[in-house]
Amino acid sequence: MTIVTRITKLFNIRHPIIQGGMHHVGFAEMAAPVSNAGGLGMITALTMPDAEALEKEIRKCRSMTDKPFGVNLTILPMFKDI
């Protein structure tokens, strides 16, 4: 069953479920299955050590799903030095 809401239309997803950003587990291996199941999977940028690793994770997620997914960007103070 597909539920149609403003969220499902906006993100082109089947179910109004958006995976939250989860530090240390928000990788492509979690985001892609959520997206493949009809929700909006999320990669957590804070988990990545640098921009190159984030880019690699985004490419990996793209290879695992043709569905929409997002990247959670933390705007709070950093937990680690840059």
N, C-alpha and C positions, 0 to 999 in steps of 0.2 A: 504494500500500500504506500502510495506517495502522498505526502502532506504538502500542500501548497500554501506558503506564507510569503511575506515580504522578504524574509531572510532567504528562503529557498530560491526565490526569483533573483534576488540580488547576487547571490553567490553561485547560482546555477547548480544547486545540490538537490538531492531527492528528499532528504530529511532535515528538519531544522535543528541539527546537532552540530555544534562547533567544539572541537577538541580544544581544551585549554592549553596554554603553554606550560610545559612541565619540565623543570630543570633536571638534567641528567637522564631523562627518558624520552624527550621530545625529538626523536630522530626520524629519518625516513621510514624506518622499519615500523614505526607506530603511525605516522601521519598517512602513509600510503594506504594501509588497510582501512583506516577510518574513511578516507576519501572514496576508496573503492566500494565501501559499504553504503555510500550515499550521503555521508556527513562531510564536514570540512575539517580535514586533518591539518595539524600545525607542527611545524618544525620550530624548536626553541633556539633562537640565535644565541642566547647567553651561554648555552651549553658548549658552543663551538669555541675553540681556542683562538681563532683568528678568521678574518674575512675569507681567506682561501678555503678553509675548512667548511665554512657556511656555504660558499658557492658549490663545493663538491657535494655537500649534503642535499642541496636543492636539485642539482643535476641527478643525483641518485634517486630522489623522490620522483622526479619527472620520468625516470626510466621505469619506475615501479607502478605508476598510475597515469592515466590520461585524464583524470578528474581534477577539479580545482583543489588546491591546498594553499595554506598560508604560512607565513613566517612570523612568529611572535617576537617582537622587538621590545626589550625591557627599557623603560625610560626612568626607572628608579636608579639610585646610585649603584655602581658596579660592585660586585662581590670580589672581583679580582683586579689586579693592576693591569693596565693596558701596556 
